[in-house]
Amino acid sequence: MENIKNILEQHCLFLKNNTQGKCANLSNANLIDADLSNADLRNANIRNANLIDANLRNANLSDADLSNADLRNANLSSANLSDANLSNADLRNADLRNANLIGANLIDANLRNANLSSANLRNANLSDADLSNADLSGANLSNADLSGANLSNADLIGANLSNAKMPIFCKWFISIKDNLIVIGCKEKTIQEWDLWFLSDEIYETARNTDEFKRIYANYLAVKIYYETLHLSK
């Protein structure tokens, strides 16, 4: 493979629209233990690369394609991964503290035991991702898609889950919005929802049906999230 230093230099020229530049193609590259700290790899092709134990601290990887990359134990703290494609990436035990993952594609990513404390995951797609035992304390997960994600034993203390799509199924999308819980198009406080579920009022789904039971079960799960994360006032 071409010398990594030359690839980075050509990529830098590419980002400056210099005709001598060339977009970095690091797909399938062996970058174990590579020091790419502070590197500017915006829009780079890093698909299927082996980045085990790599140092990517403060690297700019916005809009980069890291799909199927092996990033086990990698240091991505404070890295910019906004709008990056990390689908199916292996990020087990990776350090993503304070990383910018706004709008990132993390579908089916393996984030088991990863440190995502204080990371910004606003609008990120984490559907079907494995976040078991991950540290998400203080992370911003507002508007994130967590449907189908594995959050077993994950640390969510202090995380912002406002309007996040939670990994629980029912007919209506249920989310947290400020001090309200949203079910479908209806917004109520916990106290208001508790009273409504005790009433006979019907919006659309008939009571005493399996679908209504699923909605109620999902409401209770989101309510626990809300209360556990100390969002209630």
N, C-alpha and C positions, 0 to 999 in steps of 0.2 A: 504493500500500500504506500502511496505517496506520503512523504514526510508530513506529519501532523502540523508542524510549524508552517510549512508552505501552504497547506490547505487553509489554515486559519488566515494567513496573509492574503490569499486570493479571495477568501470569503469576505474579508474586511473591505477589499476593493469592490467586490460585488455589491455590498451593502451601500457603497458610496456611488453606485451606478457607473463605476469605472469599467471601460470596455475590456481592460486587462484582467478584470476580476472573474471569479467563477464561484457559483453557489456550492457550498461545502456538501460533498456527498460522502458521508461516513456510514452508509448502510452496511451492515454485516461486519463492521470494523471491530478489531480486537483492541479495546481501550481499557483493559484491566489496569487499575491503579493509575490511570492517566491523570495528570494535573491539568485540568481545564478551568481552574478557578478564574473568575473574572472574564472568561472568554465570551466573545460576542458571536453567538451561533444562531441568531435570529433566522428563521425560515430554513434552517439547515435540514438535510435529510440524514437522520440518524437511526433509521428503521433497523431493527434486529441487531443493533450494535451491542457488544459486550462491554458494559461499563461497570462491572463489579468493582467495588471499592474505589471508584473514580472520585476525584475531587472536583466538584462543579459548584463550589461555593461562590455565590454572587454572580454566577454565569447568567448571560442573557439568552434564554432559549425560547423566547416568545415566538409563537407560530411554527416552532420546529416540529418535525415529525419524529417522535420517539416511540412509535408503535412497536410493540413486541420487543422493545429493548430490555436488556438485563441490567437493572440498576440496583441490584442487591447491595446493601451496605454503602451505597453511594452517599456522598455529602452534597446535598442540594440546598443546604441552608441559605436562606435569603436569595435564592435563585429566582429569576423571572421566567416563569413557565406559563404566562398568560396565553390562552388560546392554543397551547401546545397540544399535540396529539400523543397521548400516553396510553392509548387503548391497548389492552393486553400486556402492558409493561409489567415487569417484575420489580417491584419497589420494596420488597421485604427488607425490613430493618433499615430502610433509607432514612437519612436525616433531612427532613423538609421543614424544619423550623423556620418560621417567618417567610416561607416561600410565597411567591405570588403565583397562584394557580387560578386566577380569575378566568372563567370561561374555558378551562382546560377540559379535554376529553379524556376521562379516566375510566371509560367503560371497560368492565372486566379486568381492570388493573388489580394486581396483587399488592396490597399495602399492609399486609399482616406485620404487626410490630413496628410499623413505621412511626416516626416522630413528626407529627404535623401540628405541633403546638403553635398557636398564634399564626398559622398559615391562613392565607386569604383564598378561600375556595368558592367565592361568590360566583354564582351562575355555572359552576363546574358540573359536569356530567359524571357522576359516580355510580351510575346504575350497574348493578351486578358486580360491583367491586368488592374485594375482600378487605375489610377494614378491621378485622378481628384483632384485638389487643393493641390497636393503634392509639397513639396519643393525639387526641383532637382537642385538648383543653385550650380554651381561648381562641379556637379557630373560627373564622367567619364562613359559615355554610349557608348564608342567606341565598335563597333562590336556587340552591343546589339540588340536583336530582339524585336522590339516594335510593330510588326504587330498586328493590331486589338486592341491595347491598347487605353484606354481613357485618354487623356492628357489635358482634358478641364481645363482651369485655372491653370495648373501646371506652376511652376516657373522654367524655363529652362535657366535663365540668367547665362552665363559663363559655361554651361554644354558642355562637349565634345561629340558630336554626330557623330564623324568620323566613316564612314562605318556602322552606325547604320541602321537597317531596320525599316523604319518609318511606322506609322499606317495608311497608305494610299494605296489603291489598284490600280494596273495597270499591264499590261502585263510584263513589265520589272522592275526588282529590281532597285530602285533609292536610292542612298546614297551620303554622303559627304565624300570626301577623301582629307584631307589637304585643299588646295584652289580650289579643283575641285569638280564638281558634276558628279557622275557616273550614267549613264543610260544604263542598260544591261552591255555590255562590252566596251562601249564608255565613255571616260573621256574628259571633257572639262571644261574650266572656265565658269562662268556665262555669260561673254561677248561673248564667243564663242558659247555657247548654244543659246543665244538670237539671234545671227546672223543666226545660223543654222535653228532655228524654223521659221525665216523670209524668208529663202531660199526655193528653190524647191527640194533640195537634199533629196533623200530617202535612208534609210538604209535597212529596211526590211518591216516596217509597212507602208502601203499606207496612204498618207495624205488624208484629208477630210473623214476620217472614224471615227466611234465612238471610236475605240481603240486608234487611234492617238490622239484624243481629251483627252482621259483619261491620256495618257502619258504626254501630254502637261500640263494638269491640275495638275498632280502630280509633274511635274518639277517646276511649279510655287509655289506649296506648300513648296517643299524642298528649293527652292530659298529664300522664306520668312524666313524659319527656319534659313538658313545660314546667311542672313542679320540681322535678329533680334538678333541672338546670337553673333553678331559682329565678325564673323569669316572672313568676306571679308576684303581684304586689299586695 
